[in-house]
Each structure stands twice: as C-alpha cells, then as structure tokens.
C-alpha cells in the first residue's frame, strides 16, 4: 500500500504541475453543469445556516473538480484511473464502474480503494475505504439520469451494467498544498 500511496502522490503532483485536470473532462461534462452541481447549489442555498456533513463536503469537492482518480490493486500492482460519476443519496456518496471492466474485478478481489481529487487552488482530497456495491437498481437509474451519455454504454442492447458502490469504514481528508489536512470523515 506504501507503493500505491507514493504513486498517487506523484500522479497528483504531476497533475498540479500541469495546471489543472480540466483537459481530462469527459464527454458530457464539458461546459455543462451536471444535475449534481445544480443540486449542490440549490441545497447550499436552502441549508445556508446548516453545517455541511463530511459526505456533503466530499461531494461538493468532487463536483468542483469534475474528474478525480481512483486507485485499486491487482495483486501487488496498483492501478489508477480517472472517474467522474458520483452522487449523494441517503447520506452516502456513490460512484459507478462497469461490471465488465478490470476495475470491477479488482474491487471484487480487494475492495479497498482510494480516491484522489485535485482542486485548481492546489488543495486535494484523499478519500479511502472499503467499496460496497449496491444491489438496488434505483442507484444505477439515478446515476444514468445524472450522466445520460453513459446510457450509450450501459443498456440492454450492450448488456453492460453499471455497478454502483459507496465506501464504508471510510476516511477522508482535504489537504492544502502546504500544511495540515482537515479530516472530513
């Protein structure tokens, strides 16, 4: 895991040096506000006086960065990939991956993952825990509503399924470029 952490840190710093991760924004995100962004802004206005939960803060940060990275392992080898799908539901932060992809197989073999996101100001998020896959199809439906272009990949015709998961026993910290991080979970 030390090797995986080093790889994540080096990759994050590389992105920071390049300026921003905006060049990685996926089709469907470019110049469009997602329903998640609109929901977060609407909720922020309503709950102005209420303090955000850790899950809400993480969701907001991921929405701001648009693209974030998740690390898994395949035996002793770390694997890192960009993701963009996330949403909050029932107090959980949910993500999705294709159940036909290597990432899904890796998460089945070793469910512990780490998610890293970098804000333009250099602050970054480290969010780790045990991936637990949801069985209720309402989560897949909601994910496809949030990112409708994914319906081209995940549908009855292709036979591909979107596996939605959340992290349990999770830890999250937002870290400034220099200084001590703020624990969110």
MIKOL-875897 format. One record per residue (C-alpha): residue number from 1; y, z negated, x. Coordinates in Angstrom, 2 decimals. Example, Ala and Ser with C-alpha at 12.3 -4.5 7.8 and 13.67 -1.06 7.14 Angstrom:
BEGIN
<pt resi="1" v="-4.50" w="-7.80" u="12.30"/>
<pt resi="2" v="-1.06" w="-7.14" u="13.67"/>
//
This chain:
BEGIN
<pt resi="1" v="0.00" w="0.00" u="0.00"/>
<pt resi="2" v="2.32" w="-0.58" u="3.00"/>
<pt resi="3" v="1.94" w="3.09" u="3.90"/>
<pt resi="4" v="2.76" w="4.09" u="0.31"/>
<pt resi="5" v="5.87" w="1.89" u="0.31"/>
<pt resi="6" v="7.07" w="3.44" u="3.58"/>
<pt resi="7" v="6.56" w="6.94" u="2.18"/>
<pt resi="8" v="8.51" w="6.06" u="-0.95"/>
<pt resi="9" v="11.39" w="4.60" u="1.07"/>
<pt resi="10" v="11.55" w="7.64" u="3.38"/>
<pt resi="11" v="11.42" w="10.02" u="0.42"/>
<pt resi="12" v="14.14" w="8.09" u="-1.41"/>
<pt resi="13" v="16.39" w="8.10" u="1.66"/>
<pt resi="14" v="15.79" w="11.84" u="2.08"/>
<pt resi="15" v="16.98" w="12.43" u="-1.47"/>
<pt resi="16" v="20.02" w="10.21" u="-0.88"/>
<pt resi="17" v="20.92" w="12.17" u="2.27"/>
<pt resi="18" v="20.62" w="15.43" u="0.35"/>
<pt resi="19" v="23.29" w="14.16" u="-2.02"/>
<pt resi="20" v="21.58" w="13.96" u="-5.37"/>
<pt resi="21" v="18.36" w="14.72" u="-7.11"/>
<pt resi="22" v="20.09" w="16.98" u="-9.62"/>
<pt resi="23" v="18.51" w="20.06" u="-8.03"/>
<pt resi="24" v="15.20" w="18.79" u="-9.40"/>
<pt resi="25" v="16.28" w="18.59" u="-13.02"/>
<pt resi="26" v="13.57" w="20.13" u="-15.15"/>
<pt resi="27" v="13.97" w="22.88" u="-17.73"/>
<pt resi="28" v="15.28" w="21.37" u="-20.91"/>
<pt resi="29" v="17.34" w="18.72" u="-19.16"/>
<pt resi="30" v="19.98" w="20.97" u="-17.63"/>
<pt resi="31" v="23.40" w="20.44" u="-19.20"/>
<pt resi="32" v="21.83" w="18.86" u="-22.28"/>
<pt resi="33" v="21.95" w="15.30" u="-23.41"/>
<pt resi="34" v="18.50" w="14.14" u="-24.36"/>
<pt resi="35" v="17.83" w="12.20" u="-27.52"/>
<pt resi="36" v="17.13" w="9.24" u="-25.25"/>
<pt resi="37" v="20.66" w="9.42" u="-23.80"/>
<pt resi="38" v="22.15" w="9.65" u="-27.28"/>
<pt resi="39" v="20.04" w="6.73" u="-28.49"/>
<pt resi="40" v="21.04" w="4.59" u="-25.49"/>
<pt resi="41" v="24.75" w="5.33" u="-26.02"/>
<pt resi="42" v="24.53" w="4.62" u="-29.75"/>
<pt resi="43" v="22.64" w="1.38" u="-29.13"/>
<pt resi="44" v="25.15" w="0.37" u="-26.42"/>
<pt resi="45" v="27.99" w="0.69" u="-28.93"/>
<pt resi="46" v="26.12" w="-1.37" u="-31.53"/>
<pt resi="47" v="24.95" w="-4.07" u="-29.13"/>
<pt resi="48" v="28.12" w="-4.30" u="-27.04"/>
<pt resi="49" v="28.08" w="-8.09" u="-27.28"/>
<pt resi="50" v="24.33" w="-8.50" u="-26.69"/>
<pt resi="51" v="22.98" w="-8.58" u="-23.16"/>
<pt resi="52" v="20.58" w="-5.78" u="-22.28"/>
<pt resi="53" v="16.95" w="-6.64" u="-21.59"/>
<pt resi="54" v="15.30" w="-5.61" u="-18.32"/>
<pt resi="55" v="13.44" w="-2.81" u="-20.10"/>
<pt resi="56" v="16.71" w="-1.53" u="-21.60"/>
<pt resi="57" v="18.39" w="-1.60" u="-18.18"/>
<pt resi="58" v="15.50" w="0.32" u="-16.62"/>
<pt resi="59" v="15.51" w="2.88" u="-19.44"/>
<pt resi="60" v="19.26" w="3.36" u="-19.08"/>
<pt resi="61" v="18.99" w="3.83" u="-15.31"/>
<pt resi="62" v="16.17" w="6.38" u="-15.68"/>
<pt resi="63" v="18.23" w="8.24" u="-18.28"/>
<pt resi="64" v="21.17" w="8.38" u="-15.86"/>
<pt resi="65" v="19.04" w="9.73" u="-13.00"/>
<pt resi="66" v="17.17" w="12.24" u="-15.22"/>
<pt resi="67" v="14.42" w="12.73" u="-12.62"/>
<pt resi="68" v="12.52" w="9.92" u="-10.96"/>
<pt resi="69" v="9.38" w="9.70" u="-8.87"/>
<pt resi="70" v="6.03" w="8.03" u="-9.47"/>
<pt resi="71" v="3.56" w="7.16" u="-6.74"/>
<pt resi="72" v="-0.20" w="6.92" u="-7.21"/>
<pt resi="73" v="-3.08" w="6.77" u="-4.78"/>
<pt resi="74" v="-6.16" w="8.91" u="-4.36"/>
<pt resi="75" v="-8.41" w="6.70" u="-2.30"/>
<pt resi="76" v="-6.27" w="5.93" u="0.73"/>
<pt resi="77" v="-3.87" w="8.86" u="0.25"/>
<pt resi="78" v="-0.55" w="8.30" u="-1.54"/>
<pt resi="79" v="0.74" w="10.92" u="-3.97"/>
<pt resi="80" v="4.33" w="11.16" u="-5.17"/>
<pt resi="81" v="5.60" w="13.39" u="-7.96"/>
<pt resi="82" v="8.81" w="13.87" u="-9.98"/>
<pt resi="83" v="8.84" w="12.86" u="-13.65"/>
<pt resi="84" v="11.49" w="12.96" u="-16.32"/>
<pt resi="85" v="9.81" w="11.79" u="-19.52"/>
<pt resi="86" v="10.48" w="8.21" u="-20.53"/>
<pt resi="87" v="11.49" w="6.36" u="-23.68"/>
<pt resi="88" v="11.68" w="2.86" u="-25.06"/>
<pt resi="89" v="9.67" w="1.84" u="-28.09"/>
<pt resi="90" v="8.78" w="-1.58" u="-29.44"/>
<pt resi="91" v="10.13" w="-3.29" u="-26.32"/>
<pt resi="92" v="8.03" w="-1.15" u="-23.98"/>
<pt resi="93" v="9.14" w="1.56" u="-21.59"/>
<pt resi="94" v="6.81" w="4.53" u="-21.99"/>
<pt resi="95" v="6.05" w="7.51" u="-19.75"/>
<pt resi="96" v="3.76" w="10.52" u="-20.06"/>
<pt resi="97" v="1.48" w="12.64" u="-17.90"/>
<pt resi="98" v="-1.01" w="15.38" u="-18.73"/>
<pt resi="99" v="-4.55" w="14.08" u="-19.17"/>
<pt resi="100" v="-5.83" w="17.22" u="-17.41"/>
<pt resi="101" v="-3.82" w="16.58" u="-14.23"/>
<pt resi="102" v="-4.80" w="14.85" u="-10.98"/>
<pt resi="103" v="-2.17" w="12.18" u="-11.59"/>
<pt resi="104" v="-4.03" w="11.07" u="-14.72"/>
<pt resi="105" v="-7.35" w="10.95" u="-12.85"/>
<pt resi="106" v="-5.73" w="8.95" u="-10.05"/>
<pt resi="107" v="-4.28" w="6.48" u="-12.57"/>
<pt resi="108" v="-7.70" w="6.10" u="-14.20"/>
<pt resi="109" v="-9.26" w="5.27" u="-10.83"/>
<pt resi="110" v="-6.39" w="2.99" u="-9.70"/>
<pt resi="111" v="-3.91" w="2.11" u="-12.45"/>
<pt resi="112" v="-1.30" w="0.54" u="-10.16"/>
<pt resi="113" v="1.74" w="2.80" u="-9.78"/>
<pt resi="114" v="5.29" w="2.60" u="-8.56"/>
<pt resi="115" v="8.29" w="4.41" u="-9.99"/>
<pt resi="116" v="11.42" w="5.00" u="-7.93"/>
<pt resi="117" v="14.74" w="6.37" u="-9.16"/>
<pt resi="118" v="17.95" w="7.01" u="-7.23"/>
<pt resi="119" v="21.42" w="6.89" u="-8.77"/>
<pt resi="120" v="24.22" w="9.06" u="-7.36"/>
<pt resi="121" v="26.01" w="5.94" u="-6.09"/>
<pt resi="122" v="23.02" w="5.18" u="-3.84"/>
<pt resi="123" v="21.63" w="2.31" u="-5.92"/>
<pt resi="124" v="17.95" w="2.73" u="-6.57"/>
<pt resi="125" v="15.22" w="1.32" u="-8.77"/>
<pt resi="126" v="11.75" w="0.19" u="-7.79"/>
<pt resi="127" v="9.52" w="-0.36" u="-10.85"/>
<pt resi="128" v="5.84" w="-1.12" u="-10.35"/>
<pt resi="129" v="2.90" w="-2.36" u="-12.35"/>
<pt resi="130" v="-0.42" w="-1.51" u="-13.95"/>
<pt resi="131" v="-0.44" w="1.66" u="-16.08"/>
<pt resi="132" v="-1.93" w="1.05" u="-19.53"/>
<pt resi="133" v="-2.48" w="4.15" u="-21.66"/>
<pt resi="134" v="-1.55" w="4.09" u="-25.34"/>
<pt resi="135" v="-4.12" w="5.15" u="-27.93"/>
<pt resi="136" v="-1.80" w="5.55" u="-30.92"/>
<pt resi="137" v="-0.81" w="9.24" u="-31.32"/>
<pt resi="138" v="2.67" w="8.23" u="-32.54"/>
<pt resi="139" v="3.71" w="7.77" u="-28.89"/>
<pt resi="140" v="2.71" w="11.30" u="-27.92"/>
<pt resi="141" v="4.53" w="12.62" u="-31.01"/>
<pt resi="142" v="7.68" w="10.70" u="-30.10"/>
<pt resi="143" v="7.53" w="11.96" u="-26.50"/>
<pt resi="144" v="7.28" w="15.56" u="-27.69"/>
<pt resi="145" v="10.27" w="15.00" u="-30.01"/>
<pt resi="146" v="12.31" w="13.72" u="-27.08"/>
<pt resi="147" v="11.34" w="16.64" u="-24.81"/>
<pt resi="148" v="10.49" w="19.51" u="-27.20"/>
<pt resi="149" v="9.93" w="22.02" u="-24.40"/>
<pt resi="150" v="6.76" w="20.10" u="-23.50"/>
<pt resi="151" v="5.21" w="21.36" u="-26.74"/>
<pt resi="152" v="4.61" w="24.64" u="-24.86"/>
<pt resi="153" v="2.21" w="22.75" u="-22.56"/>
<pt resi="154" v="0.77" w="20.08" u="-24.85"/>
<pt resi="155" v="-0.57" w="21.58" u="-28.06"/>
<pt resi="156" v="-3.78" w="22.53" u="-29.89"/>
<pt resi="157" v="-3.73" w="26.08" u="-28.52"/>
<pt resi="158" v="-3.72" w="24.96" u="-24.86"/>
<pt resi="159" v="-5.91" w="21.93" u="-25.55"/>
<pt resi="160" v="-3.73" w="19.88" u="-23.21"/>
<pt resi="161" v="-2.96" w="16.31" u="-24.24"/>
<pt resi="162" v="-0.03" w="14.17" u="-23.15"/>
<pt resi="163" v="-1.27" w="10.74" u="-22.06"/>
<pt resi="164" v="1.45" w="8.16" u="-22.74"/>
<pt resi="165" v="1.45" w="4.88" u="-20.83"/>
<pt resi="166" v="3.52" w="1.78" u="-20.11"/>
<pt resi="167" v="3.41" w="-0.69" u="-17.21"/>
<pt resi="168" v="2.02" w="-4.20" u="-17.59"/>
<pt resi="169" v="2.43" w="-7.05" u="-15.12"/>
<pt resi="170" v="5.46" w="-5.07" u="-14.04"/>
<pt resi="171" v="8.16" w="-5.87" u="-11.54"/>
<pt resi="172" v="11.49" w="-4.09" u="-11.32"/>
<pt resi="173" v="14.44" w="-4.40" u="-9.00"/>
<pt resi="174" v="17.66" w="-2.41" u="-8.64"/>
<pt resi="175" v="18.70" w="-2.24" u="-5.02"/>
<pt resi="176" v="22.15" w="-1.30" u="-3.68"/>
<pt resi="177" v="22.42" w="0.87" u="-0.56"/>
<pt resi="178" v="23.09" w="-2.29" u="1.46"/>
<pt resi="179" v="22.39" w="-5.75" u="0.14"/>
<pt resi="180" v="20.04" w="-7.73" u="-2.03"/>
<pt resi="181" v="18.48" w="-6.26" u="-5.14"/>
<pt resi="182" v="18.78" w="-7.50" u="-8.71"/>
<pt resi="183" v="15.48" w="-8.36" u="-10.40"/>
<pt resi="184" v="15.17" w="-6.79" u="-13.84"/>
<pt resi="185" v="11.58" w="-7.91" u="-14.57"/>
//
